[in-house]
Amino acid sequence: QLALRYILTHPAVSVVIPGAKTEKQAQENANASVRSILSDEEISYIQSI
């Protein structure tokens, strides 16, 4: 979910199409898009990894 949220914060990205093998994974992927956007601090930390 964090990876999907990170990708969705990029201004050039309008849609993400993740794969899922189970219904649970599909639901978790869908939930990633309705959570709050990442803060600038979170984005900076991810980029530093």
PDB file of N, CA, C and O in Angstrom:
ATOM      1  N   GLN A   1       0.815  -1.183   0.000  1.00  0.00           N
ATOM      2  CA  GLN A   1       0.000   0.000   0.000  1.00  0.00           C
ATOM      3  C   GLN A   1       0.861   1.249   0.000  1.00  0.00           C
ATOM      4  O   GLN A   1       0.544   2.230  -0.672  1.00  0.00           O
ATOM      5  N   LEU A   2       1.934   1.212   0.745  1.00  0.00           N
ATOM      6  CA  LEU A   2       2.819   2.379   0.784  1.00  0.00           C
ATOM      7  C   LEU A   2       3.397   2.645  -0.600  1.00  0.00           C
ATOM      8  O   LEU A   2       3.466   3.795  -1.032  1.00  0.00           O
ATOM      9  N   ALA A   3       3.808   1.601  -1.289  1.00  0.00           N
ATOM     10  CA  ALA A   3       4.366   1.773  -2.638  1.00  0.00           C
ATOM     11  C   ALA A   3       3.333   2.368  -3.583  1.00  0.00           C
ATOM     12  O   ALA A   3       3.654   3.243  -4.387  1.00  0.00           O
ATOM     13  N   LEU A   4       2.116   1.903  -3.489  1.00  0.00           N
ATOM     14  CA  LEU A   4       1.062   2.449  -4.346  1.00  0.00           C
ATOM     15  C   LEU A   4       0.784   3.909  -4.016  1.00  0.00           C
ATOM     16  O   LEU A   4       0.607   4.733  -4.913  1.00  0.00           O
ATOM     17  N   ARG A   5       0.747   4.225  -2.727  1.00  0.00           N
ATOM     18  CA  ARG A   5       0.516   5.616  -2.323  1.00  0.00           C
ATOM     19  C   ARG A   5       1.651   6.507  -2.808  1.00  0.00           C
ATOM     20  O   ARG A   5       1.417   7.633  -3.246  1.00  0.00           O
ATOM     21  N   TYR A   6       2.883   6.006  -2.732  1.00  0.00           N
ATOM     22  CA  TYR A   6       4.034   6.774  -3.194  1.00  0.00           C
ATOM     23  C   TYR A   6       3.916   7.050  -4.695  1.00  0.00           C
ATOM     24  O   TYR A   6       4.116   8.180  -5.140  1.00  0.00           O
ATOM     25  N   ILE A   7       3.600   6.043  -5.446  1.00  0.00           N
ATOM     26  CA  ILE A   7       3.468   6.215  -6.898  1.00  0.00           C
ATOM     27  C   ILE A   7       2.354   7.208  -7.227  1.00  0.00           C
ATOM     28  O   ILE A   7       2.498   8.036  -8.127  1.00  0.00           O
ATOM     29  N   LEU A   8       1.253   7.120  -6.500  1.00  0.00           N
ATOM     30  CA  LEU A   8       0.127   8.018  -6.769  1.00  0.00           C
ATOM     31  C   LEU A   8       0.430   9.475  -6.439  1.00  0.00           C
ATOM     32  O   LEU A   8      -0.264  10.368  -6.925  1.00  0.00           O
ATOM     33  N   THR A   9       1.453   9.735  -5.621  1.00  0.00           N
ATOM     34  CA  THR A   9       1.801  11.130  -5.308  1.00  0.00           C
ATOM     35  C   THR A   9       2.595  11.798  -6.418  1.00  0.00           C
ATOM     36  O   THR A   9       2.720  13.022  -6.439  1.00  0.00           O
ATOM     37  N   HIS A  10       3.134  11.008  -7.342  1.00  0.00           N
ATOM     38  CA  HIS A  10       3.929  11.583  -8.431  1.00  0.00           C
ATOM     39  C   HIS A  10       3.002  12.334  -9.385  1.00  0.00           C
ATOM     40  O   HIS A  10       1.994  11.783  -9.825  1.00  0.00           O
ATOM     41  N   PRO A  11       3.329  13.575  -9.705  1.00  0.00           N
ATOM     42  CA  PRO A  11       2.434  14.385 -10.538  1.00  0.00           C
ATOM     43  C   PRO A  11       2.217  13.845 -11.953  1.00  0.00           C
ATOM     44  O   PRO A  11       1.203  14.155 -12.577  1.00  0.00           O
ATOM     45  N   ALA A  12       3.140  13.053 -12.463  1.00  0.00           N
ATOM     46  CA  ALA A  12       2.995  12.528 -13.814  1.00  0.00           C
ATOM     47  C   ALA A  12       2.138  11.264 -13.862  1.00  0.00           C
ATOM     48  O   ALA A  12       1.816  10.773 -14.944  1.00  0.00           O
ATOM     49  N   VAL A  13       1.775  10.744 -12.708  1.00  0.00           N
ATOM     50  CA  VAL A  13       1.011   9.495 -12.644  1.00  0.00           C
ATOM     51  C   VAL A  13      -0.452   9.813 -12.381  1.00  0.00           C
ATOM     52  O   VAL A  13      -0.793  10.498 -11.417  1.00  0.00           O
ATOM     53  N   SER A  14      -1.311   9.301 -13.260  1.00  0.00           N
ATOM     54  CA  SER A  14      -2.748   9.517 -13.056  1.00  0.00           C
ATOM     55  C   SER A  14      -3.466   8.236 -12.658  1.00  0.00           C
ATOM     56  O   SER A  14      -4.571   8.286 -12.118  1.00  0.00           O
ATOM     57  N   VAL A  15      -2.847   7.086 -12.921  1.00  0.00           N
ATOM     58  CA  VAL A  15      -3.467   5.814 -12.575  1.00  0.00           C
ATOM     59  C   VAL A  15      -2.380   4.769 -12.325  1.00  0.00           C
ATOM     60  O   VAL A  15      -1.320   4.786 -12.951  1.00  0.00           O
ATOM     61  N   VAL A  16      -2.670   3.871 -11.405  1.00  0.00           N
ATOM     62  CA  VAL A  16      -1.781   2.746 -11.113  1.00  0.00           C
ATOM     63  C   VAL A  16      -2.603   1.480 -11.270  1.00  0.00           C
ATOM     64  O   VAL A  16      -3.720   1.396 -10.760  1.00  0.00           O
ATOM     65  N   ILE A  17      -2.061   0.495 -11.972  1.00  0.00           N
ATOM     66  CA  ILE A  17      -2.777  -0.758 -12.175  1.00  0.00           C
ATOM     67  C   ILE A  17      -1.957  -1.884 -11.544  1.00  0.00           C
ATOM     68  O   ILE A  17      -1.134  -2.510 -12.212  1.00  0.00           O
ATOM     69  N   PRO A  18      -2.187  -2.135 -10.251  1.00  0.00           N
ATOM     70  CA  PRO A  18      -1.427  -3.187  -9.570  1.00  0.00           C
ATOM     71  C   PRO A  18      -2.037  -4.560  -9.822  1.00  0.00           C
ATOM     72  O   PRO A  18      -3.222  -4.682 -10.131  1.00  0.00           O
ATOM     73  N   GLY A  19      -1.216  -5.577  -9.685  1.00  0.00           N
ATOM     74  CA  GLY A  19      -1.708  -6.941  -9.786  1.00  0.00           C
ATOM     75  C   GLY A  19      -2.161  -7.436  -8.428  1.00  0.00           C
ATOM     76  O   GLY A  19      -1.774  -6.890  -7.395  1.00  0.00           O
ATOM     77  N   ALA A  20      -2.983  -8.470  -8.437  1.00  0.00           N
ATOM     78  CA  ALA A  20      -3.439  -9.082  -7.193  1.00  0.00           C
ATOM     79  C   ALA A  20      -3.781 -10.542  -7.471  1.00  0.00           C
ATOM     80  O   ALA A  20      -4.427 -10.865  -8.468  1.00  0.00           O
ATOM     81  N   LYS A  21      -3.341 -11.404  -6.584  1.00  0.00           N
ATOM     82  CA  LYS A  21      -3.643 -12.829  -6.741  1.00  0.00           C
ATOM     83  C   LYS A  21      -4.858 -13.256  -5.938  1.00  0.00           C
ATOM     84  O   LYS A  21      -5.463 -14.292  -6.214  1.00  0.00           O
ATOM     85  N   THR A  22      -5.213 -12.452  -4.942  1.00  0.00           N
ATOM     86  CA  THR A  22      -6.359 -12.810  -4.110  1.00  0.00           C
ATOM     87  C   THR A  22      -7.302 -11.620  -4.008  1.00  0.00           C
ATOM     88  O   THR A  22      -6.934 -10.485  -4.310  1.00  0.00           O
ATOM     89  N   GLU A  23      -8.523 -11.904  -3.576  1.00  0.00           N
ATOM     90  CA  GLU A  23      -9.493 -10.839  -3.376  1.00  0.00           C
ATOM     91  C   GLU A  23      -9.014  -9.868  -2.292  1.00  0.00           C
ATOM     92  O   GLU A  23      -9.226  -8.660  -2.396  1.00  0.00           O
ATOM     93  N   LYS A  24      -8.367 -10.404  -1.254  1.00  0.00           N
ATOM     94  CA  LYS A  24      -7.855  -9.563  -0.184  1.00  0.00           C
ATOM     95  C   LYS A  24      -6.806  -8.581  -0.710  1.00  0.00           C
ATOM     96  O   LYS A  24      -6.820  -7.404  -0.351  1.00  0.00           O
ATOM     97  N   GLN A  25      -5.902  -9.064  -1.556  1.00  0.00           N
ATOM     98  CA  GLN A  25      -4.885  -8.181  -2.133  1.00  0.00           C
ATOM     99  C   GLN A  25      -5.534  -7.095  -2.988  1.00  0.00           C
ATOM    100  O   GLN A  25      -5.109  -5.940  -2.951  1.00  0.00           O
ATOM    101  N   ALA A  26      -6.544  -7.453  -3.744  1.00  0.00           N
ATOM    102  CA  ALA A  26      -7.242  -6.469  -4.581  1.00  0.00           C
ATOM    103  C   ALA A  26      -7.885  -5.390  -3.717  1.00  0.00           C
ATOM    104  O   ALA A  26      -7.826  -4.206  -4.050  1.00  0.00           O
ATOM    105  N   GLN A  27      -8.496  -5.799  -2.611  1.00  0.00           N
ATOM    106  CA  GLN A  27      -9.125  -4.834  -1.706  1.00  0.00           C
ATOM    107  C   GLN A  27      -8.076  -3.928  -1.065  1.00  0.00           C
ATOM    108  O   GLN A  27      -8.291  -2.722  -0.948  1.00  0.00           O
ATOM    109  N   GLU A  28      -6.950  -4.497  -0.652  1.00  0.00           N
ATOM    110  CA  GLU A  28      -5.877  -3.689  -0.052  1.00  0.00           C
ATOM    111  C   GLU A  28      -5.332  -2.683  -1.064  1.00  0.00           C
ATOM    112  O   GLU A  28      -5.055  -1.535  -0.715  1.00  0.00           O
ATOM    113  N   ASN A  29      -5.180  -3.111  -2.306  1.00  0.00           N
ATOM    114  CA  ASN A  29      -4.708  -2.194  -3.352  1.00  0.00           C
ATOM    115  C   ASN A  29      -5.701  -1.053  -3.554  1.00  0.00           C
ATOM    116  O   ASN A  29      -5.305   0.103  -3.697  1.00  0.00           O
ATOM    117  N   ALA A  30      -6.978  -1.378  -3.565  1.00  0.00           N
ATOM    118  CA  ALA A  30      -7.998  -0.345  -3.743  1.00  0.00           C
ATOM    119  C   ALA A  30      -7.988   0.624  -2.566  1.00  0.00           C
ATOM    120  O   ALA A  30      -8.162   1.828  -2.753  1.00  0.00           O
ATOM    121  N   ASN A  31      -7.787   0.110  -1.359  1.00  0.00           N
ATOM    122  CA  ASN A  31      -7.768   0.965  -0.174  1.00  0.00           C
ATOM    123  C   ASN A  31      -6.595   1.945  -0.186  1.00  0.00           C
ATOM    124  O   ASN A  31      -6.678   3.013   0.421  1.00  0.00           O
ATOM    125  N   ALA A  32      -5.520   1.598  -0.859  1.00  0.00           N
ATOM    126  CA  ALA A  32      -4.352   2.485  -0.907  1.00  0.00           C
ATOM    127  C   ALA A  32      -4.695   3.819  -1.561  1.00  0.00           C
ATOM    128  O   ALA A  32      -4.103   4.845  -1.226  1.00  0.00           O
ATOM    129  N   SER A  33      -5.637   3.812  -2.479  1.00  0.00           N
ATOM    130  CA  SER A  33      -5.968   5.044  -3.200  1.00  0.00           C
ATOM    131  C   SER A  33      -6.876   5.974  -2.409  1.00  0.00           C
ATOM    132  O   SER A  33      -7.017   7.142  -2.769  1.00  0.00           O
ATOM    133  N   VAL A  34      -7.487   5.490  -1.355  1.00  0.00           N
ATOM    134  CA  VAL A  34      -8.397   6.340  -0.594  1.00  0.00           C
ATOM    135  C   VAL A  34      -7.781   6.837   0.714  1.00  0.00           C
ATOM    136  O   VAL A  34      -8.411   7.597   1.448  1.00  0.00           O
ATOM    137  N   ARG A  35      -6.574   6.417   1.000  1.00  0.00           N
ATOM    138  CA  ARG A  35      -5.880   6.881   2.201  1.00  0.00           C
ATOM    139  C   ARG A  35      -5.284   8.254   1.927  1.00  0.00           C
ATOM    140  O   ARG A  35      -5.207   8.688   0.778  1.00  0.00           O
ATOM    141  N   SER A  36      -4.872   8.920   2.968  1.00  0.00           N
ATOM    142  CA  SER A  36      -4.306  10.265   2.820  1.00  0.00           C
ATOM    143  C   SER A  36      -3.017  10.219   2.006  1.00  0.00           C
ATOM    144  O   SER A  36      -2.313   9.209   1.978  1.00  0.00           O
ATOM    145  N   ILE A  37      -2.730  11.334   1.347  1.00  0.00           N
ATOM    146  CA  ILE A  37      -1.496  11.394   0.566  1.00  0.00           C
ATOM    147  C   ILE A  37      -0.299  11.430   1.516  1.00  0.00           C
ATOM    148  O   ILE A  37      -0.431  11.792   2.686  1.00  0.00           O
ATOM    149  N   LEU A  38       0.837  11.059   1.011  1.00  0.00           N
ATOM    150  CA  LEU A  38       2.048  11.043   1.828  1.00  0.00           C
ATOM    151  C   LEU A  38       2.521  12.474   2.090  1.00  0.00           C
ATOM    152  O   LEU A  38       2.387  13.352   1.237  1.00  0.00           O
ATOM    153  N   SER A  39       3.064  12.687   3.258  1.00  0.00           N
ATOM    154  CA  SER A  39       3.606  13.998   3.597  1.00  0.00           C
ATOM    155  C   SER A  39       4.942  14.195   2.874  1.00  0.00           C
ATOM    156  O   SER A  39       5.535  13.238   2.378  1.00  0.00           O
ATOM    157  N   ASP A  40       5.398  15.425   2.821  1.00  0.00           N
ATOM    158  CA  ASP A  40       6.694  15.717   2.205  1.00  0.00           C
ATOM    159  C   ASP A  40       7.816  14.966   2.924  1.00  0.00           C
ATOM    160  O   ASP A  40       8.770  14.505   2.297  1.00  0.00           O
ATOM    161  N   GLU A  41       7.687  14.850   4.243  1.00  0.00           N
ATOM    162  CA  GLU A  41       8.705  14.140   5.027  1.00  0.00           C
ATOM    163  C   GLU A  41       8.729  12.651   4.677  1.00  0.00           C
ATOM    164  O   GLU A  41       9.799  12.055   4.549  1.00  0.00           O
ATOM    165  N   GLU A  42       7.556  12.062   4.525  1.00  0.00           N
ATOM    166  CA  GLU A  42       7.483  10.646   4.157  1.00  0.00           C
ATOM    167  C   GLU A  42       8.078  10.409   2.770  1.00  0.00           C
ATOM    168  O   GLU A  42       8.806   9.440   2.556  1.00  0.00           O
ATOM    169  N   ILE A  43       7.768  11.289   1.846  1.00  0.00           N
ATOM    170  CA  ILE A  43       8.295  11.164   0.483  1.00  0.00           C
ATOM    171  C   ILE A  43       9.819  11.298   0.500  1.00  0.00           C
ATOM    172  O   ILE A  43      10.512  10.521  -0.156  1.00  0.00           O
ATOM    173  N   SER A  44      10.336  12.257   1.228  1.00  0.00           N
ATOM    174  CA  SER A  44      11.788  12.446   1.325  1.00  0.00           C
ATOM    175  C   SER A  44      12.465  11.209   1.909  1.00  0.00           C
ATOM    176  O   SER A  44      13.516  10.787   1.429  1.00  0.00           O
ATOM    177  N   TYR A  45      11.864  10.635   2.938  1.00  0.00           N
ATOM    178  CA  TYR A  45      12.434   9.441   3.552  1.00  0.00           C
ATOM    179  C   TYR A  45      12.459   8.269   2.561  1.00  0.00           C
ATOM    180  O   TYR A  45      13.461   7.562   2.456  1.00  0.00           O
ATOM    181  N   ILE A  46      11.368   8.072   1.848  1.00  0.00           N
ATOM    182  CA  ILE A  46      11.299   6.985   0.866  1.00  0.00           C
ATOM    183  C   ILE A  46      12.350   7.190  -0.217  1.00  0.00           C
ATOM    184  O   ILE A  46      13.008   6.235  -0.626  1.00  0.00           O
ATOM    185  N   GLN A  47      12.513   8.410  -0.681  1.00  0.00           N
ATOM    186  CA  GLN A  47      13.485   8.694  -1.736  1.00  0.00           C
ATOM    187  C   GLN A  47      14.918   8.496  -1.258  1.00  0.00           C
ATOM    188  O   GLN A  47      15.813   8.257  -2.068  1.00  0.00           O
ATOM    189  N   SER A  48      15.141   8.594   0.044  1.00  0.00           N
ATOM    190  CA  SER A  48      16.499   8.427   0.566  1.00  0.00           C
ATOM    191  C   SER A  48      16.902   6.967   0.712  1.00  0.00           C
ATOM    192  O   SER A  48      18.079   6.661   0.900  1.00  0.00           O
ATOM    193  N   ILE A  49      15.938   6.077   0.625  1.00  0.00           N
ATOM    194  CA  ILE A  49      16.223   4.641   0.801  1.00  0.00           C
ATOM    195  C   ILE A  49      16.890   4.067  -0.440  1.00  0.00           C
ATOM    196  O   ILE A  49      17.203   2.877  -0.478  1.00  0.00           O
TER     197      ILE A  49
END
